[in-house]
Amino acid sequence: MKGHEVGKGEYIEVEPEELEAVAIGSTHTIDIDEFVPRKEIDELYLNNPYYITPDGEVGQQAFAVIREAIRKEGMVALGRIVFTSREHVIALEPRGNGLLGITLRYPYEIRKEEQYFADIEDEKIPKDMLELATHIVETKSGHFRPEKFEDNYEEALKDLLKKKQKGEKIEAPKEREPAKVINLMDALRRSVSTERAAGGRQKPSRSSAQRRTTKRAGRSSARQKKAG
């Protein structure tokens, strides 16, 4: 049974066959309403991504024209599409030879950040603490490489299945001990000290560093000539 609350403790019951009366017919056609700058779309509204392709040879030229026009202008197309018996707002942006369509949430589906952030105090951050934290960020900076992501739950699930297959007893994990309160400043200092100590052990002498640099440059130069 489903229902909608219309007052405190008061609901309107809705039967499954009644819901079918508001179901919108499914379609694979996207109706474009307007074009907006990509940067204006708040990430909070982004929902699920889909690859969009032209429907047969007839629509290929129109598909390509829209794709290249929004690519040139740095815009995304906002449209509407119906699937799963519901109409969705979708943002289309160029991706290679195709389009990436991202369904957008409706405003009522977005929770107000004030409900969660209002109680966070406006902390005054000491300058030395900020400098230490900034140093750590700089030394641990990298690039976004999703291929390095590991699904630990997936691996744990595989291990569990292997144990069950072998007839081993499955035991619930022990509860973790509550985290200890630490001094953030001390933790930052320890992190920086560890980083500097590791760097000091690996630092070569000046003369050997110069020799290595020369050799690397020579090999790089050779590769470039060969490629040309």
MODELLER restraints for C-alpha pairs under 7 A, 6 or more apart:
rsr = mdl.restraints
at = mdl.atoms
rsr.add(forms.Gaussian(group=physical.xy_distance, feature=features.Distance(at['CA:1:A'], at['CA:15:A']), mean=6.75, stdev=0.5))
rsr.add(forms.Gaussian(group=physical.xy_distance, feature=features.Distance(at['CA:2:A'], at['CA:13:A']), mean=5.88, stdev=0.5))
rsr.add(forms.Gaussian(group=physical.xy_distance, feature=features.Distance(at['CA:2:A'], at['CA:14:A']), mean=5.46, stdev=0.5))
rsr.add(forms.Gaussian(group=physical.xy_distance, feature=features.Distance(at['CA:2:A'], at['CA:15:A']), mean=6.83, stdev=0.5))
rsr.add(forms.Gaussian(group=physical.xy_distance, feature=features.Distance(at['CA:3:A'], at['CA:11:A']), mean=5.89, stdev=0.5))
rsr.add(forms.Gaussian(group=physical.xy_distance, feature=features.Distance(at['CA:3:A'], at['CA:12:A']), mean=5.20, stdev=0.5))
rsr.add(forms.Gaussian(group=physical.xy_distance, feature=features.Distance(at['CA:3:A'], at['CA:13:A']), mean=4.19, stdev=0.5))
rsr.add(forms.Gaussian(group=physical.xy_distance, feature=features.Distance(at['CA:3:A'], at['CA:14:A']), mean=5.31, stdev=0.5))
rsr.add(forms.Gaussian(group=physical.xy_distance, feature=features.Distance(at['CA:4:A'], at['CA:11:A']), mean=5.26, stdev=0.5))
rsr.add(forms.Gaussian(group=physical.xy_distance, feature=features.Distance(at['CA:4:A'], at['CA:12:A']), mean=5.20, stdev=0.5))
rsr.add(forms.Gaussian(group=physical.xy_distance, feature=features.Distance(at['CA:4:A'], at['CA:13:A']), mean=6.67, stdev=0.5))
rsr.add(forms.Gaussian(group=physical.xy_distance, feature=features.Distance(at['CA:5:A'], at['CA:11:A']), mean=4.30, stdev=0.5))
rsr.add(forms.Gaussian(group=physical.xy_distance, feature=features.Distance(at['CA:5:A'], at['CA:12:A']), mean=6.47, stdev=0.5))
rsr.add(forms.Gaussian(group=physical.xy_distance, feature=features.Distance(at['CA:6:A'], at['CA:12:A']), mean=6.96, stdev=0.5))
rsr.add(forms.Gaussian(group=physical.xy_distance, feature=features.Distance(at['CA:23:A'], at['CA:85:A']), mean=5.23, stdev=0.5))
rsr.add(forms.Gaussian(group=physical.xy_distance, feature=features.Distance(at['CA:23:A'], at['CA:86:A']), mean=6.70, stdev=0.5))
rsr.add(forms.Gaussian(group=physical.xy_distance, feature=features.Distance(at['CA:24:A'], at['CA:85:A']), mean=5.23, stdev=0.5))
rsr.add(forms.Gaussian(group=physical.xy_distance, feature=features.Distance(at['CA:24:A'], at['CA:86:A']), mean=5.94, stdev=0.5))
rsr.add(forms.Gaussian(group=physical.xy_distance, feature=features.Distance(at['CA:25:A'], at['CA:85:A']), mean=6.26, stdev=0.5))
rsr.add(forms.Gaussian(group=physical.xy_distance, feature=features.Distance(at['CA:26:A'], at['CA:82:A']), mean=5.12, stdev=0.5))
rsr.add(forms.Gaussian(group=physical.xy_distance, feature=features.Distance(at['CA:26:A'], at['CA:83:A']), mean=4.94, stdev=0.5))
rsr.add(forms.Gaussian(group=physical.xy_distance, feature=features.Distance(at['CA:26:A'], at['CA:84:A']), mean=6.99, stdev=0.5))
rsr.add(forms.Gaussian(group=physical.xy_distance, feature=features.Distance(at['CA:26:A'], at['CA:85:A']), mean=6.00, stdev=0.5))
rsr.add(forms.Gaussian(group=physical.xy_distance, feature=features.Distance(at['CA:27:A'], at['CA:81:A']), mean=6.95, stdev=0.5))
rsr.add(forms.Gaussian(group=physical.xy_distance, feature=features.Distance(at['CA:27:A'], at['CA:82:A']), mean=5.54, stdev=0.5))
rsr.add(forms.Gaussian(group=physical.xy_distance, feature=features.Distance(at['CA:27:A'], at['CA:83:A']), mean=6.54, stdev=0.5))
rsr.add(forms.Gaussian(group=physical.xy_distance, feature=features.Distance(at['CA:29:A'], at['CA:81:A']), mean=6.53, stdev=0.5))
rsr.add(forms.Gaussian(group=physical.xy_distance, feature=features.Distance(at['CA:30:A'], at['CA:79:A']), mean=6.16, stdev=0.5))
rsr.add(forms.Gaussian(group=physical.xy_distance, feature=features.Distance(at['CA:30:A'], at['CA:80:A']), mean=5.65, stdev=0.5))
rsr.add(forms.Gaussian(group=physical.xy_distance, feature=features.Distance(at['CA:30:A'], at['CA:81:A']), mean=5.00, stdev=0.5))
rsr.add(forms.Gaussian(group=physical.xy_distance, feature=features.Distance(at['CA:31:A'], at['CA:79:A']), mean=5.15, stdev=0.5))
rsr.add(forms.Gaussian(group=physical.xy_distance, feature=features.Distance(at['CA:31:A'], at['CA:80:A']), mean=5.29, stdev=0.5))
rsr.add(forms.Gaussian(group=physical.xy_distance, feature=features.Distance(at['CA:31:A'], at['CA:81:A']), mean=6.72, stdev=0.5))
rsr.add(forms.Gaussian(group=physical.xy_distance, feature=features.Distance(at['CA:32:A'], at['CA:77:A']), mean=6.47, stdev=0.5))
rsr.add(forms.Gaussian(group=physical.xy_distance, feature=features.Distance(at['CA:32:A'], at['CA:78:A']), mean=5.75, stdev=0.5))
rsr.add(forms.Gaussian(group=physical.xy_distance, feature=features.Distance(at['CA:32:A'], at['CA:79:A']), mean=3.94, stdev=0.5))
rsr.add(forms.Gaussian(group=physical.xy_distance, feature=features.Distance(at['CA:32:A'], at['CA:80:A']), mean=6.58, stdev=0.5))
rsr.add(forms.Gaussian(group=physical.xy_distance, feature=features.Distance(at['CA:33:A'], at['CA:78:A']), mean=5.85, stdev=0.5))
rsr.add(forms.Gaussian(group=physical.xy_distance, feature=features.Distance(at['CA:33:A'], at['CA:79:A']), mean=5.20, stdev=0.5))
rsr.add(forms.Gaussian(group=physical.xy_distance, feature=features.Distance(at['CA:34:A'], at['CA:77:A']), mean=5.95, stdev=0.5))
rsr.add(forms.Gaussian(group=physical.xy_distance, feature=features.Distance(at['CA:34:A'], at['CA:78:A']), mean=5.43, stdev=0.5))
rsr.add(forms.Gaussian(group=physical.xy_distance, feature=features.Distance(at['CA:35:A'], at['CA:75:A']), mean=6.16, stdev=0.5))
rsr.add(forms.Gaussian(group=physical.xy_distance, feature=features.Distance(at['CA:35:A'], at['CA:76:A']), mean=5.56, stdev=0.5))
rsr.add(forms.Gaussian(group=physical.xy_distance, feature=features.Distance(at['CA:35:A'], at['CA:77:A']), mean=4.47, stdev=0.5))
rsr.add(forms.Gaussian(group=physical.xy_distance, feature=features.Distance(at['CA:35:A'], at['CA:78:A']), mean=5.91, stdev=0.5))
rsr.add(forms.Gaussian(group=physical.xy_distance, feature=features.Distance(at['CA:36:A'], at['CA:75:A']), mean=5.43, stdev=0.5))
rsr.add(forms.Gaussian(group=physical.xy_distance, feature=features.Distance(at['CA:36:A'], at['CA:76:A']), mean=5.56, stdev=0.5))
rsr.add(forms.Gaussian(group=physical.xy_distance, feature=features.Distance(at['CA:36:A'], at['CA:77:A']), mean=6.54, stdev=0.5))
rsr.add(forms.Gaussian(group=physical.xy_distance, feature=features.Distance(at['CA:37:A'], at['CA:74:A']), mean=6.51, stdev=0.5))
rsr.add(forms.Gaussian(group=physical.xy_distance, feature=features.Distance(at['CA:37:A'], at['CA:75:A']), mean=4.53, stdev=0.5))
rsr.add(forms.Gaussian(group=physical.xy_distance, feature=features.Distance(at['CA:37:A'], at['CA:76:A']), mean=6.16, stdev=0.5))
rsr.add(forms.Gaussian(group=physical.xy_distance, feature=features.Distance(at['CA:38:A'], at['CA:75:A']), mean=5.59, stdev=0.5))
rsr.add(forms.Gaussian(group=physical.xy_distance, feature=features.Distance(at['CA:38:A'], at['CA:76:A']), mean=5.69, stdev=0.5))
rsr.add(forms.Gaussian(group=physical.xy_distance, feature=features.Distance(at['CA:45:A'], at['CA:104:A']), mean=5.14, stdev=0.5))
rsr.add(forms.Gaussian(group=physical.xy_distance, feature=features.Distance(at['CA:45:A'], at['CA:105:A']), mean=4.88, stdev=0.5))
rsr.add(forms.Gaussian(group=physical.xy_distance, feature=features.Distance(at['CA:46:A'], at['CA:102:A']), mean=6.50, stdev=0.5))
rsr.add(forms.Gaussian(group=physical.xy_distance, feature=features.Distance(at['CA:46:A'], at['CA:103:A']), mean=6.44, stdev=0.5))
rsr.add(forms.Gaussian(group=physical.xy_distance, feature=features.Distance(at['CA:46:A'], at['CA:104:A']), mean=4.96, stdev=0.5))
rsr.add(forms.Gaussian(group=physical.xy_distance, feature=features.Distance(at['CA:46:A'], at['CA:105:A']), mean=6.47, stdev=0.5))
rsr.add(forms.Gaussian(group=physical.xy_distance, feature=features.Distance(at['CA:47:A'], at['CA:102:A']), mean=6.36, stdev=0.5))
rsr.add(forms.Gaussian(group=physical.xy_distance, feature=features.Distance(at['CA:47:A'], at['CA:103:A']), mean=5.28, stdev=0.5))
rsr.add(forms.Gaussian(group=physical.xy_distance, feature=features.Distance(at['CA:47:A'], at['CA:104:A']), mean=5.29, stdev=0.5))
rsr.add(forms.Gaussian(group=physical.xy_distance, feature=features.Distance(at['CA:47:A'], at['CA:105:A']), mean=6.18, stdev=0.5))
rsr.add(forms.Gaussian(group=physical.xy_distance, feature=features.Distance(at['CA:48:A'], at['CA:102:A']), mean=5.44, stdev=0.5))
rsr.add(forms.Gaussian(group=physical.xy_distance, feature=features.Distance(at['CA:48:A'], at['CA:103:A']), mean=5.41, stdev=0.5))
rsr.add(forms.Gaussian(group=physical.xy_distance, feature=features.Distance(at['CA:49:A'], at['CA:100:A']), mean=6.74, stdev=0.5))
rsr.add(forms.Gaussian(group=physical.xy_distance, feature=features.Distance(at['CA:49:A'], at['CA:101:A']), mean=5.65, stdev=0.5))
rsr.add(forms.Gaussian(group=physical.xy_distance, feature=features.Distance(at['CA:49:A'], at['CA:102:A']), mean=4.29, stdev=0.5))
rsr.add(forms.Gaussian(group=physical.xy_distance, feature=features.Distance(at['CA:49:A'], at['CA:103:A']), mean=6.54, stdev=0.5))
rsr.add(forms.Gaussian(group=physical.xy_distance, feature=features.Distance(at['CA:50:A'], at['CA:100:A']), mean=5.85, stdev=0.5))
rsr.add(forms.Gaussian(group=physical.xy_distance, feature=features.Distance(at['CA:50:A'], at['CA:101:A']), mean=4.99, stdev=0.5))
rsr.add(forms.Gaussian(group=physical.xy_distance, feature=features.Distance(at['CA:50:A'], at['CA:102:A']), mean=6.12, stdev=0.5))
rsr.add(forms.Gaussian(group=physical.xy_distance, feature=features.Distance(at['CA:51:A'], at['CA:99:A']), mean=6.17, stdev=0.5))
rsr.add(forms.Gaussian(group=physical.xy_distance, feature=features.Distance(at['CA:51:A'], at['CA:100:A']), mean=4.99, stdev=0.5))
rsr.add(forms.Gaussian(group=physical.xy_distance, feature=features.Distance(at['CA:51:A'], at['CA:101:A']), mean=6.12, stdev=0.5))
rsr.add(forms.Gaussian(group=physical.xy_distance, feature=features.Distance(at['CA:52:A'], at['CA:98:A']), mean=6.30, stdev=0.5))
rsr.add(forms.Gaussian(group=physical.xy_distance, feature=features.Distance(at['CA:52:A'], at['CA:99:A']), mean=5.02, stdev=0.5))
rsr.add(forms.Gaussian(group=physical.xy_distance, feature=features.Distance(at['CA:52:A'], at['CA:100:A']), mean=5.79, stdev=0.5))
rsr.add(forms.Gaussian(group=physical.xy_distance, feature=features.Distance(at['CA:52:A'], at['CA:101:A']), mean=6.17, stdev=0.5))
rsr.add(forms.Gaussian(group=physical.xy_distance, feature=features.Distance(at['CA:53:A'], at['CA:98:A']), mean=5.92, stdev=0.5))
rsr.add(forms.Gaussian(group=physical.xy_distance, feature=features.Distance(at['CA:53:A'], at['CA:99:A']), mean=6.76, stdev=0.5))
rsr.add(forms.Gaussian(group=physical.xy_distance, feature=features.Distance(at['CA:54:A'], at['CA:60:A']), mean=5.37, stdev=0.5))
rsr.add(forms.Gaussian(group=physical.xy_distance, feature=features.Distance(at['CA:54:A'], at['CA:63:A']), mean=5.97, stdev=0.5))
rsr.add(forms.Gaussian(group=physical.xy_distance, feature=features.Distance(at['CA:67:A'], at['CA:94:A']), mean=5.56, stdev=0.5))
rsr.add(forms.Gaussian(group=physical.xy_distance, feature=features.Distance(at['CA:67:A'], at['CA:99:A']), mean=6.79, stdev=0.5))
rsr.add(forms.Gaussian(group=physical.xy_distance, feature=features.Distance(at['CA:70:A'], at['CA:76:A']), mean=6.02, stdev=0.5))
rsr.add(forms.Gaussian(group=physical.xy_distance, feature=features.Distance(at['CA:71:A'], at['CA:94:A']), mean=5.97, stdev=0.5))
rsr.add(forms.Gaussian(group=physical.xy_distance, feature=features.Distance(at['CA:76:A'], at['CA:91:A']), mean=6.19, stdev=0.5))
rsr.add(forms.Gaussian(group=physical.xy_distance, feature=features.Distance(at['CA:76:A'], at['CA:92:A']), mean=5.38, stdev=0.5))
rsr.add(forms.Gaussian(group=physical.xy_distance, feature=features.Distance(at['CA:76:A'], at['CA:93:A']), mean=4.95, stdev=0.5))
rsr.add(forms.Gaussian(group=physical.xy_distance, feature=features.Distance(at['CA:77:A'], at['CA:91:A']), mean=5.55, stdev=0.5))
rsr.add(forms.Gaussian(group=physical.xy_distance, feature=features.Distance(at['CA:77:A'], at['CA:92:A']), mean=4.95, stdev=0.5))
rsr.add(forms.Gaussian(group=physical.xy_distance, feature=features.Distance(at['CA:77:A'], at['CA:93:A']), mean=6.74, stdev=0.5))
rsr.add(forms.Gaussian(group=physical.xy_distance, feature=features.Distance(at['CA:78:A'], at['CA:89:A']), mean=6.99, stdev=0.5))
rsr.add(forms.Gaussian(group=physical.xy_distance, feature=features.Distance(at['CA:78:A'], at['CA:90:A']), mean=5.75, stdev=0.5))
rsr.add(forms.Gaussian(group=physical.xy_distance, feature=features.Distance(at['CA:78:A'], at['CA:91:A']), mean=4.65, stdev=0.5))
rsr.add(forms.Gaussian(group=physical.xy_distance, feature=features.Distance(at['CA:78:A'], at['CA:92:A']), mean=6.42, stdev=0.5))
rsr.add(forms.Gaussian(group=physical.xy_distance, feature=features.Distance(at['CA:79:A'], at['CA:89:A']), mean=5.77, stdev=0.5))
rsr.add(forms.Gaussian(group=physical.xy_distance, feature=features.Distance(at['CA:79:A'], at['CA:90:A']), mean=5.29, stdev=0.5))
rsr.add(forms.Gaussian(group=physical.xy_distance, feature=features.Distance(at['CA:79:A'], at['CA:91:A']), mean=6.43, stdev=0.5))
rsr.add(forms.Gaussian(group=physical.xy_distance, feature=features.Distance(at['CA:80:A'], at['CA:87:A']), mean=6.64, stdev=0.5))
rsr.add(forms.Gaussian(group=physical.xy_distance, feature=features.Distance(at['CA:80:A'], at['CA:88:A']), mean=5.60, stdev=0.5))
rsr.add(forms.Gaussian(group=physical.xy_distance, feature=features.Distance(at['CA:80:A'], at['CA:89:A']), mean=4.66, stdev=0.5))
rsr.add(forms.Gaussian(group=physical.xy_distance, feature=features.Distance(at['CA:80:A'], at['CA:90:A']), mean=5.80, stdev=0.5))
rsr.add(forms.Gaussian(group=physical.xy_distance, feature=features.Distance(at['CA:81:A'], at['CA:87:A']), mean=5.65, stdev=0.5))
rsr.add(forms.Gaussian(group=physical.xy_distance, feature=features.Distance(at['CA:81:A'], at['CA:88:A']), mean=5.38, stdev=0.5))
rsr.add(forms.Gaussian(group=physical.xy_distance, feature=features.Distance(at['CA:81:A'], at['CA:89:A']), mean=6.59, stdev=0.5))
rsr.add(forms.Gaussian(group=physical.xy_distance, feature=features.Distance(at['CA:81:A'], at['CA:90:A']), mean=6.97, stdev=0.5))
rsr.add(forms.Gaussian(group=physical.xy_distance, feature=features.Distance(at['CA:82:A'], at['CA:88:A']), mean=6.03, stdev=0.5))
rsr.add(forms.Gaussian(group=physical.xy_distance, feature=features.Distance(at['CA:88:A'], at['CA:103:A']), mean=6.45, stdev=0.5))
rsr.add(forms.Gaussian(group=physical.xy_distance, feature=features.Distance(at['CA:89:A'], at['CA:103:A']), mean=5.75, stdev=0.5))
rsr.add(forms.Gaussian(group=physical.xy_distance, feature=features.Distance(at['CA:89:A'], at['CA:104:A']), mean=5.51, stdev=0.5))
rsr.add(forms.Gaussian(group=physical.xy_distance, feature=features.Distance(at['CA:90:A'], at['CA:101:A']), mean=6.11, stdev=0.5))
rsr.add(forms.Gaussian(group=physical.xy_distance, feature=features.Distance(at['CA:90:A'], at['CA:102:A']), mean=5.44, stdev=0.5))
rsr.add(forms.Gaussian(group=physical.xy_distance, feature=features.Distance(at['CA:90:A'], at['CA:103:A']), mean=4.21, stdev=0.5))
rsr.add(forms.Gaussian(group=physical.xy_distance, feature=features.Distance(at['CA:90:A'], at['CA:104:A']), mean=5.67, stdev=0.5))
rsr.add(forms.Gaussian(group=physical.xy_distance, feature=features.Distance(at['CA:91:A'], at['CA:101:A']), mean=5.44, stdev=0.5))
rsr.add(forms.Gaussian(group=physical.xy_distance, feature=features.Distance(at['CA:91:A'], at['CA:102:A']), mean=5.19, stdev=0.5))
rsr.add(forms.Gaussian(group=physical.xy_distance, feature=features.Distance(at['CA:91:A'], at['CA:103:A']), mean=6.27, stdev=0.5))
rsr.add(forms.Gaussian(group=physical.xy_distance, feature=features.Distance(at['CA:92:A'], at['CA:99:A']), mean=6.21, stdev=0.5))
rsr.add(forms.Gaussian(group=physical.xy_distance, feature=features.Distance(at['CA:92:A'], at['CA:100:A']), mean=5.61, stdev=0.5))
rsr.add(forms.Gaussian(group=physical.xy_distance, feature=features.Distance(at['CA:92:A'], at['CA:101:A']), mean=4.49, stdev=0.5))
rsr.add(forms.Gaussian(group=physical.xy_distance, feature=features.Distance(at['CA:92:A'], at['CA:102:A']), mean=6.60, stdev=0.5))
rsr.add(forms.Gaussian(group=physical.xy_distance, feature=features.Distance(at['CA:93:A'], at['CA:99:A']), mean=5.55, stdev=0.5))
rsr.add(forms.Gaussian(group=physical.xy_distance, feature=features.Distance(at['CA:93:A'], at['CA:100:A']), mean=5.35, stdev=0.5))
rsr.add(forms.Gaussian(group=physical.xy_distance, feature=features.Distance(at['CA:93:A'], at['CA:101:A']), mean=6.60, stdev=0.5))
rsr.add(forms.Gaussian(group=physical.xy_distance, feature=features.Distance(at['CA:94:A'], at['CA:100:A']), mean=6.15, stdev=0.5))
rsr.add(forms.Gaussian(group=physical.xy_distance, feature=features.Distance(at['CA:129:A'], at['CA:185:A']), mean=6.21, stdev=0.5))
rsr.add(forms.Gaussian(group=physical.xy_distance, feature=features.Distance(at['CA:132:A'], at['CA:188:A']), mean=6.27, stdev=0.5))
rsr.add(forms.Gaussian(group=physical.xy_distance, feature=features.Distance(at['CA:133:A'], at['CA:188:A']), mean=6.56, stdev=0.5))
rsr.add(forms.Gaussian(group=physical.xy_distance, feature=features.Distance(at['CA:136:A'], at['CA:192:A']), mean=6.75, stdev=0.5))
